[in-house]
């Protein structure tokens, strides 16, 4: 494989949002007597400023020439029409954004107790983000980002119950039918972008931890998945590298296209969720992104990942991912968002394992209805099964989730929603003794999240 992708780069964080109550934005058009052009400036009368100060324009985290709504996770792209939830703060030179999500809930997998692998728990999966950016000269943009998660406190070391979920470990044992907790420091990144013109940018990104240029926008940042507290069971086909201790990325944008290359640490985070793992920079990825218009964000990417799982340190993975994200505003606080993606994990000496996901969410005022369908090929090894009994087969797992959120609390900058969802699973009959036939998982929750930003 051509490894000319080894890169240098500088960090990032994606996802933060904005707010601070500003009283009115006044547009004043003045004639430029020297250039003969109209000079429009936006001025703030925020009480925190004693004088009239020019406010830094809201731009994309990695481009002065793209809208902020295109921010995904890491350096990935969302459609320009994607809704943004968060809080914003401005100073004279800086723009800061905050975002987050907490779901206080009770979840029970295998409601009918058909098998032996279901679990139940009161918990609160969560994450919080902050970022800041400012112009450097006329064409430069500096960005920093941070993402934190208190999962280790709310989920314990072995995470939360989720049938057919796999990946990472706890106390030396593989986590199966559970979603692992995320690290306290899930992203600490910086980035610098230089704009050659309105159509061309060059970005350097460095993260410790951070997210390489591999895959679609991570699930917690996709508008089609925001209302769903669960990670996809294809998490380690698309999002498996979204927390990586050591990432360097370089990206070049030309108009609607962006090509990126990353060098990063292949090993997934260890069981200690409070420390900083050793940076290795032993893995590589490349991604091509294309936003044909404001409603679509497309990407295809490939990664060469060295020893991602500590329990199988001799196995390297080649990962290929293609995805399409769609966003359609339909009116005031009314929108439709959807994601379709495919991923392939290939390990030497093993059959390739595929995953496909289709999810959608429809929001109207206080109500959000959402769905997620997945088909994932889980191996005997992934499900921690005895090969003498189950062989070395791949088991196709189908999972369909339907859910609703309804806002019951409005604190202007924050919302509180009651929600419920149910998931129906179907897999090979050979697994029925463990999982039962067509097990159903369900949960009820109270979700706290920032309000929709009106651009």
KEVEXMI-766559 format. One record per residue (C-alpha): residue number from 1; x, y, z. Coordinates in steps of 0.2 Angstrom, whole numbers, padded with zeros to 4 digits, always signed. Example, Ala and Ser with C-alpha at 12.3 -4.5 7.8 and 13.67 -1.06 7.14 Angstrom:
BEGIN
1; +0062; -0022; +0039
2; +0068; -0005; +0036
END
This chain:
BEGIN
1; +0000; +0000; +0000
2; +0006; +0017; -0004
3; +0011; +0025; +0013
4; +0015; +0042; +0006
5; +0001; +0048; +0017
6; +0012; +0050; +0032
7; +0008; +0068; +0037
8; +0011; +0082; +0048
9; -0004; +0091; +0055
10; -0012; +0101; +0068
11; -0026; +0097; +0079
12; -0045; +0100; +0080
13; -0060; +0098; +0088
14; -0077; +0099; +0080
15; -0092; +0102; +0088
16; -0095; +0117; +0100
17; -0108; +0129; +0099
18; -0112; +0147; +0104
19; -0121; +0159; +0113
20; -0121; +0173; +0124
21; -0136; +0185; +0124
22; -0132; +0199; +0112
23; -0144; +0213; +0112
24; -0145; +0218; +0093
25; -0134; +0216; +0078
26; -0133; +0232; +0068
27; -0128; +0232; +0050
28; -0120; +0249; +0045
29; -0115; +0251; +0026
30; -0102; +0264; +0024
31; -0094; +0270; +0008
32; -0076; +0267; +0007
33; -0069; +0283; +0001
34; -0052; +0276; -0003
35; -0058; +0260; -0013
36; -0075; +0266; -0018
37; -0083; +0250; -0011
38; -0096; +0247; +0002
39; -0089; +0241; +0019
40; -0102; +0232; +0029
41; -0097; +0228; +0047
42; -0107; +0219; +0061
43; -0106; +0228; +0078
44; -0111; +0221; +0095
45; -0119; +0231; +0109
46; -0117; +0216; +0121
47; -0116; +0223; +0139
48; -0100; +0214; +0142
49; -0092; +0226; +0130
50; -0091; +0245; +0135
51; -0087; +0250; +0117
52; -0094; +0246; +0100
53; -0082; +0231; +0094
54; -0082; +0222; +0078
55; -0088; +0204; +0081
56; -0078; +0190; +0073
57; -0088; +0182; +0059
58; -0095; +0165; +0062
59; -0085; +0153; +0051
60; -0081; +0135; +0049
61; -0068; +0128; +0062
62; -0056; +0125; +0048
63; -0060; +0138; +0034
64; -0064; +0156; +0034
65; -0074; +0153; +0018
66; -0086; +0139; +0024
67; -0101; +0140; +0035
68; -0100; +0135; +0053
69; -0114; +0122; +0050
70; -0102; +0111; +0040
71; -0093; +0107; +0056
72; -0093; +0088; +0059
73; -0082; +0078; +0071
74; -0063; +0080; +0070
75; -0061; +0088; +0052
76; -0076; +0079; +0044
77; -0090; +0088; +0035
78; -0108; +0089; +0038
79; -0120; +0097; +0025
80; -0121; +0116; +0026
81; -0140; +0114; +0029
82; -0137; +0104; +0045
83; -0145; +0111; +0061
84; -0134; +0117; +0074
85; -0137; +0115; +0093
86; -0126; +0124; +0105
87; -0121; +0140; +0114
88; -0110; +0154; +0107
89; -0099; +0167; +0115
90; -0090; +0181; +0106
91; -0076; +0193; +0111
92; -0068; +0206; +0100
93; -0056; +0193; +0092
94; -0062; +0176; +0097
95; -0077; +0165; +0094
96; -0081; +0152; +0107
97; -0094; +0138; +0106
98; -0101; +0125; +0118
99; -0111; +0109; +0115
100; -0115; +0093; +0124
101; -0128; +0080; +0128
102; -0133; +0070; +0143
103; -0147; +0056; +0144
104; -0152; +0051; +0161
105; -0160; +0034; +0158
106; -0165; +0016; +0162
107; -0161; +0004; +0149
108; -0165; -0015; +0148
109; -0158; -0026; +0134
110; -0168; -0042; +0130
111; -0185; -0036; +0138
112; -0192; -0053; +0137
113; -0177; -0062; +0145
114; -0176; -0073; +0130
115; -0157; -0076; +0131
116; -0143; -0075; +0144
117; -0133; -0060; +0137
118; -0145; -0045; +0140
119; -0142; -0033; +0154
120; -0151; -0018; +0162
121; -0145; -0002; +0170
122; -0149; +0015; +0176
123; -0135; +0027; +0169
124; -0132; +0043; +0160
125; -0121; +0042; +0144
126; -0114; +0060; +0141
127; -0102; +0071; +0132
128; -0097; +0089; +0132
129; -0087; +0100; +0120
130; -0079; +0117; +0119
131; -0070; +0126; +0105
132; -0063; +0143; +0101
133; -0056; +0151; +0085
134; -0049; +0167; +0079
135; -0041; +0175; +0063
136; -0023; +0176; +0062
137; -0019; +0190; +0050
138; -0030; +0191; +0035
139; -0030; +0173; +0028
140; -0026; +0163; +0044
141; -0037; +0154; +0056
142; -0032; +0146; +0073
143; -0044; +0134; +0081
144; -0043; +0124; +0097
145; -0055; +0111; +0103
146; -0059; +0100; +0118
147; -0071; +0086; +0121
148; -0074; +0078; +0138
149; -0085; +0063; +0144
150; -0090; +0058; +0162
151; -0094; +0041; +0155
152; -0082; +0032; +0167
153; -0092; +0039; +0182
154; -0109; +0036; +0175
155; -0106; +0020; +0165
156; -0092; +0012; +0176
157; -0078; +0003; +0168
158; -0088; -0010; +0158
159; -0100; +0003; +0150
160; -0118; +0001; +0147
161; -0128; -0014; +0140
162; -0131; -0015; +0122
163; -0135; -0032; +0113
164; -0122; -0037; +0099
165; -0110; -0022; +0103
166; -0092; -0026; +0103
167; -0075; -0018; +0105
168; -0062; -0014; +0118
169; -0060; -0022; +0135
170; -0063; -0022; +0154
171; -0051; -0030; +0167
172; -0043; -0040; +0153
173; -0059; -0047; +0146
174; -0067; -0041; +0129
175; -0082; -0031; +0130
176; -0097; -0040; +0122
177; -0115; -0034; +0122
178; -0109; -0018; +0131
179; -0104; -0001; +0124
180; -0087; +0004; +0132
181; -0086; +0021; +0141
182; -0077; +0035; +0133
183; -0062; +0043; +0139
184; -0062; +0059; +0151
185; -0052; +0068; +0138
186; -0059; +0063; +0121
187; -0052; +0077; +0111
188; -0039; +0090; +0114
189; -0034; +0098; +0098
190; -0027; +0113; +0089
191; -0027; +0117; +0070
192; -0021; +0131; +0059
193; -0029; +0134; +0042
194; -0022; +0146; +0028
195; -0034; +0152; +0015
196; -0026; +0154; -0002
197; -0043; +0160; -0010
198; -0061; +0158; -0007
199; -0060; +0141; -0015
200; -0044; +0134; -0008
201; -0038; +0131; +0010
202; -0024; +0121; +0018
203; -0027; +0114; +0036
204; -0015; +0107; +0048
205; -0023; +0098; +0063
206; -0015; +0090; +0079
207; -0024; +0080; +0092
208; -0019; +0072; +0108
209; -0032; +0064; +0108
210; -0040; +0068; +0092
211; -0049; +0060; +0077
212; -0040; +0056; +0061
213; -0047; +0058; +0043
214; -0056; +0041; +0043
215; -0075; +0038; +0041
216; -0090; +0048; +0042
217; -0095; +0061; +0056
218; -0095; +0051; +0073
219; -0112; +0046; +0079
220; -0114; +0058; +0093
221; -0112; +0073; +0081
222; -0123; +0067; +0067
223; -0140; +0077; +0067
224; -0148; +0060; +0062
225; -0142; +0052; +0078
226; -0142; +0066; +0091
227; -0158; +0060; +0099
228; -0153; +0042; +0101
229; -0143; +0039; +0117
230; -0135; +0022; +0110
231; -0120; +0020; +0100
232; -0122; +0010; +0084
233; -0117; -0008; +0085
234; -0107; -0004; +0070
235; -0097; +0008; +0081
236; -0080; +0000; +0077
237; -0083; +0000; +0058
238; -0085; +0019; +0057
239; -0082; +0028; +0074
240; -0068; +0016; +0081
241; -0054; +0029; +0079
242; -0064; +0045; +0084
243; -0054; +0045; +0100
244; -0035; +0042; +0096
245; -0021; +0047; +0107
246; -0010; +0055; +0094
247; -0016; +0062; +0077
248; -0008; +0073; +0064
249; -0019; +0077; +0049
250; -0016; +0088; +0033
251; -0030; +0093; +0023
252; -0032; +0103; +0006
253; -0049; +0110; +0001
254; -0053; +0115; -0017
255; -0070; +0122; -0019
256; -0083; +0107; -0015
257; -0069; +0094; -0012
258; -0057; +0091; +0002
259; -0043; +0078; +0002
260; -0035; +0073; +0019
261; -0021; +0062; +0025
262; -0018; +0057; +0043
263; -0004; +0048; +0054
264; -0011; +0042; +0070
265; -0010; +0029; +0084
266; -0019; +0013; +0079
267; -0022; +0006; +0097
268; -0039; +0010; +0104
269; -0039; +0018; +0121
270; -0035; +0007; +0136
271; -0045; +0003; +0151
272; -0039; +0018; +0161
273; -0051; +0031; +0155
274; -0042; +0045; +0165
275; -0025; +0044; +0158
276; -0016; +0049; +0141
277; -0011; +0034; +0131
278; +0006; +0032; +0123
279; +0006; +0041; +0106
280; +0013; +0029; +0092
281; +0009; +0037; +0075
282; +0010; +0019; +0067
283; -0006; +0020; +0057
284; -0012; +0030; +0042
285; -0028; +0035; +0033
286; -0034; +0045; +0018
287; -0051; +0053; +0015
288; -0060; +0062; +0001
289; -0075; +0073; +0005
290; -0087; +0081; -0007
291; -0102; +0092; -0003
292; -0110; +0094; -0020
293; -0123; +0107; -0012
294; -0129; +0113; +0004
295; -0140; +0097; +0008
296; -0127; +0083; +0005
297; -0110; +0078; +0013
298; -0101; +0063; +0005
299; -0085; +0055; +0009
300; -0075; +0039; +0006
301; -0060; +0035; +0016
302; -0047; +0021; +0020
303; -0036; +0017; +0035
304; -0022; +0006; +0039
305; -0024; +0003; +0057
306; -0010; -0006; +0067
307; -0015; -0017; +0082
308; -0031; -0008; +0087
309; -0037; -0021; +0100
310; -0025; -0024; +0115
311; -0032; -0042; +0117
312; -0027; -0046; +0098
313; -0011; -0036; +0097
314; -0005; -0046; +0082
315; -0020; -0041; +0071
316; -0019; -0026; +0060
317; -0035; -0019; +0052
318; -0038; -0011; +0035
319; -0054; -0001; +0036
320; -0064; +0006; +0022
321; -0079; +0018; +0024
322; -0091; +0027; +0012
323; -0105; +0038; +0018
324; -0118; +0051; +0013
325; -0127; +0063; +0025
326; -0142; +0073; +0020
327; -0150; +0088; +0029
328; -0166; +0096; +0024
329; -0173; +0112; +0033
330; -0192; +0112; +0033
331; -0196; +0128; +0042
332; -0194; +0135; +0060
333; -0187; +0121; +0071
334; -0193; +0108; +0058
335; -0180; +0098; +0049
336; -0176; +0081; +0042
337; -0159; +0073; +0043
338; -0153; +0056; +0037
339; -0136; +0046; +0036
340; -0132; +0030; +0026
341; -0115; +0022; +0027
342; -0105; +0006; +0024
343; -0089; +0000; +0032
344; -0078; -0014; +0030
345; -0065; -0021; +0042
346; -0052; -0033; +0034
347; -0039; -0042; +0045
348; -0026; -0053; +0037
349; -0031; -0071; +0037
350; -0049; -0067; +0041
351; -0064; -0064; +0030
352; -0069; -0046; +0028
353; -0083; -0040; +0040
354; -0096; -0028; +0033
355; -0107; -0016; +0041
356; -0121; -0005; +0034
357; -0131; +0008; +0043
358; -0146; +0019; +0038
359; -0153; +0032; +0051
360; -0165; +0046; +0050
361; -0173; +0059; +0061
362; -0188; +0071; +0059
363; -0189; +0086; +0070
364; -0204; +0097; +0072
365; -0205; +0110; +0086
366; -0204; +0100; +0102
367; -0205; +0083; +0094
368; -0191; +0072; +0087
369; -0195; +0055; +0079
370; -0180; +0044; +0074
371; -0175; +0027; +0068
372; -0159; +0017; +0064
373; -0157; +0001; +0055
374; -0140; -0008; +0055
375; -0134; -0024; +0047
376; -0117; -0030; +0054
377; -0107; -0045; +0052
378; -0100; -0051; +0069
379; -0087; -0064; +0069
380; -0085; -0078; +0082
381; -0070; -0069; +0089
382; -0080; -0052; +0090
383; -0094; -0060; +0100
384; -0082; -0070; +0111
385; -0089; -0087; +0106
386; -0081; -0104; +0107
387; -0074; -0108; +0090
388; -0076; -0127; +0094
389; -0094; -0124; +0095
390; -0098; -0110; +0083
391; -0084; -0112; +0071
392; -0076; -0097; +0062
393; -0092; -0091; +0055
394; -0098; -0073; +0052
395; -0115; -0069; +0060
396; -0126; -0056; +0051
397; -0135; -0046; +0064
398; -0150; -0035; +0060
399; -0155; -0021; +0072
400; -0170; -0009; +0070
401; -0172; +0005; +0082
402; -0187; +0017; +0083
403; -0188; +0031; +0096
404; -0197; +0048; +0101
405; -0191; +0063; +0110
406; -0203; +0077; +0116
407; -0197; +0093; +0124
408; -0204; +0096; +0142
409; -0192; +0109; +0148
410; -0187; +0125; +0140
411; -0173; +0135; +0148
412; -0170; +0146; +0133
413; -0152; +0140; +0130
414; -0156; +0122; +0135
415; -0169; +0109; +0132
416; -0175; +0094; +0142
417; -0184; +0080; +0133
418; -0193; +0064; +0138
419; -0189; +0050; +0127
420; -0191; +0032; +0124
421; -0185; +0019; +0111
422; -0186; +0001; +0107
423; -0174; -0010; +0097
424; -0178; -0026; +0088
425; -0163; -0038; +0084
426; -0162; -0053; +0072
427; -0148; -0065; +0069
428; -0143; -0082; +0064
429; -0153; -0096; +0073
430; -0137; -0103; +0079
431; -0136; -0089; +0092
432; -0154; -0091; +0099
433; -0148; -0101; +0114
434; -0138; -0086; +0119
435; -0149; -0071; +0113
436; -0166; -0079; +0111
437; -0176; -0077; +0095
438; -0178; -0059; +0090
439; -0174; -0051; +0107
440; -0180; -0033; +0110
441; -0171; -0020; +0120
442; -0179; -0004; +0126
443; -0176; +0012; +0137
444; -0184; +0027; +0144
445; -0174; +0043; +0147
446; -0173; +0062; +0150
447; -0161; +0070; +0138
448; -0153; +0087; +0142
449; -0146; +0097; +0127
450; -0143; +0114; +0120
451; -0156; +0124; +0110
452; -0156; +0125; +0091
453; -0145; +0139; +0085
454; -0154; +0151; +0073
455; -0141; +0156; +0060
END
